[in-house]
Amino acid sequence: MKTNPLKEGVLTGNSAGIGTVTRAMVRERAVELAVINDRSAQTVSKSDWEQARRELTGEPDTDTNEAVLLSAPESERWDPVHGSTGHKVPAAPSDDEDDEGRSDNERLVDEGHAGAEHDQARQAASAAARQDS
């Protein structure tokens, strides 16, 4: 729900209500911004005026281009070539993978599993040989 922009903005200055924002108030704040930015009071820029007006009236800090960008769906906010669907880049093989794509850990587990199966088979054969004798 949007709020009334007239109810936003600076309401007090030095604990006193500021009332309706006037052009003189905007000019005074623009001069302050110029001085803050290491410029003389006579070299107030357009951006100083705009920022002063936004501060005193409670307008958001976003400019029109940014507002349009923010209103677009997130999937369309950055589109370097409009209409391009792109393509998936194949994953580069890792240094710890073999030709089959198995990692070092997978190979070690497989070797341990094969060794355990071999030991179990040998023990079973030994037990069977003892029973036959």
N, C-alpha and C positions, 0 to 999 in steps of 0.2 A: 504494500500500500504506500503510495507516495504521500509525503507530508507537504504541507503548505510551505513553499520556499520563503514566504514572508515571515514565517515563524522561526526560521533558522538564521544563523549568522551571529554577529557580535551583538549582544544585548547590553553589555555594560563596558565602561571604560573607566578604570580607576575607581571602581565601586559605584559609579554613577551611571544611570541609564543613558544610552546614546540617542535614543529616539529614532527618527527617520534618517536614513543614510542620505546625506546630501553630496553634491558634487565637490564642495569644499572639503568634506571629510575624506572623500576618495583622493583628492589632490594631496591633502596633508599626508595620508598614508603612503601614497606613491612617492612623495618626496622622501619619507622615512626609508622606504625600500631602496631608493636610489643611493641614499647615504650609507645604508647598511652594506650595499654592494660596491662601496668605495668609488662612488661617482658623486659629482656635485649636485646640489639641490636643483640646479638649472638644467641638468641633463637627465630628466625623467624619461624613461623609455616607455614604449607602448606596453611592453610586458609588465612594467611596474604598475601602470594604470590598471591593466587587466587583473593582476594579482591583488591589488588593493581593493578593486571592486568585488572580486570573488570573496576575499576575506571579510569584507564588511557586510556583504549581502548573504553570505552563507552558501554561495554556489559551489558545486564540487570542483576540485582541482583538475579534473580531466578536460582535455581540450576536445574539440569535435572529432578529430581523427581517432583519438583514443576511445571516445565514447562509441563511435561506429564499430571499432575493433572489438570492444567489450560486448557490444550487442550481438555480434556474430556468434554462431555456434563455435564451440571450442575446436571442433574438427576442421573448421575453415579459417581459423585465425592466422595460421602461417601456411601459405600456399605459394611457394616460390614460382611454380609454373602452373598457372590456373588451368585446370582441366587435366593435368597429368595425374595418372593413377600411381605412378612409381612402380618399383619392382623390389622383390626381396633379394638381398645380397646373400650368397651362400656363406655359411659360417666358416671361418678360417680354422684349420685344424690346430689343436693345442699342442704345445711341446710335449706334454705328458700323455699323448694318445698314440696308439699304434695304428697300423694301416686299417684295422677294422673299426677304429673309432673308440676303442676301449681305453679307459684311463689306467694309470699305474695301479690305483687301488682296485679296480675291477680285475686286472690281471693277477694281482696278488691274491685276491679272494678266490678266483678260479683255480689258481695253482694250489692254494691251501685245501680247497674242496677236493680237487683231484688227488692230492696226497692223502687226505683222510680216507677217501674211498679206497685207495690202493692199500692203505694200512688195514682197513676193515676186511678187505678181500683176503689179504695175506693171513690175518689172524683167523678168519673163518676157515681158510684152507688148512692151517696148522691144526685147528681144533678138529676138523674132519679127519685129518690124517691120524691124530691121536686116538680118535674113537674107532677108526678102522684097525688099529694095531692091537 
